[in-house]
Amino acid sequence: MSWTLIVVLAAGAYVLKAAGLVGVGVRDFPAPIRNVIALVPAAVLSALIVKDTFTNGHDLQIDARAVGVAVACLAVWRRVPLWLVIVLACAATGTVRAIS
Amino acid sequence: MGRAKPSSKATDDWSGVVGPALGLGFAVFAFGLSFGVMCIDAGGSVPKAMAMSLFVFTGASQFSAVSVIAAGGSALSAIVGALILASRNAVYGVAVAPSLRGSLPYRLFASQFTIDETTGMTLAQETPARSRRAYWVTAASIYVFWNLATFIGAVAGSNIDTQKYGLDVAFAAAFVGMLAPLVRSVRARRVAAAGAVVCIAATPFVPIGAGIIVAALVALVGLRPGAERGPVVSTGGPA
């Protein structure tokens, strides 16, 4: 993780925030752009979930991580507080690794 | 702080904002701890983890970038994916702009704190004065807790075997928690499902981490006319 990455990311994230609050301000983005941006987190977060669960580099694999994420899904569905969701998921994956 | 209201009402107004803001701060604490630990695991250092949380300060994007780097992806993939995810903050900026009228320096400073939680809290208030106060109280709470947690996580992360304790699924679990409130509509659920499928399908063929970027293209279905307008913000996710 390079300093270049951090600086570029910080600058980019700030520019996006200010683009809305200062750049566009009390006007608004055109509806199509707003709709696309509103759907981005759903697409990206679910992609990140499967990436962190089922991939290892370029390979697809099913291992103890899948158990932890399954527990996380169950916990979120049961409306468990988010901090506990993370703890339960890690505990499940750690346990599977310890006994297998 | 309505002029005609008794002073006790003004006190209620403060507590009505401070309580939820502290609650959100506590909630992001667990995410901050995970972030600090995984930042170290991905080859970062305590100063790097802190620079991320102090200056990037948008949780899901920080997670995304570190997740891509941890998987062996390039800095470019990490940055592009994280910034696509951060694009929603531009929409949030527009949403909170009416509550944050002021000089250019004021708005430039306020911009750094335009994230899920501050936007959600600001939009939930009934009067402009309360909205403005909610924005700043929530910003202070999240900023302090997020950075404190990152620091503790990063320091602890240097001495933790993340594999042994299953901490490598902390991000995925956090992403599940962030995703849940976003997929209440059928359209969002379809986009989420398609994003997952596209990412898996692309993984063997694209650079590591670029699957996220390819999956983001699914959101372009929002260009189709007739798309419903969902809520501008979900208060369920972290910073």
Interface residues (C-beta under 8 A of the other chain):
Chain A: M1 S2 W3 T4 L5 I6 V8 L9 A10 G12 A13 Y14 L16 K17 A18 A19 G20 L21 V22 G23 V24 G25 V26 R27 D28 F29 A31 P32 R34 N35 V36 I37 A38 L39 V40 P41 A42 A43 V44 L45 S46 A47 L48 I49 V50 K51 D52 T53 F54 T55 N56 G57 H58 D59 L60 A64 R65 G68 V69 V71 A72 C73 V76 W77 P81 L82 W83 V85 I86 V87 L88 A89 C90 A91 A92 T93 G94 T95 V96 R97 A98
Chain B: F26 A27 F29 A30 F31 S34 C39 A42 G43 G44 K48 A51 M52 F55 V56 F57 T58 A60 S61 Q62 F63 S64 A65 V66 S67 I69 A71 G72 A75 A78 I79 G81 A82 L83 I84 L85 A86 S87 R88 N89 A90 V91 Y92 G93 V94 A95 V96 A97 P98 L100 R101 L104 R107 L108 A110 S111 Q112 T114 I115 Q163 K164 Y165 G166 L167 D168 V169 A170 F171 A172 A173 A174 F175 V176 G177 M178 L179 A180 L182 V183 R187 A188 R189 V191 A192 A193 A194 G195 A196 V198 C199 I200 T203 P204 F205 I208 G209 G211 I212 A215 A216 L217 V218 A219 L220 V221 G222 L223 A227 R229 G230 V232 G237 P238
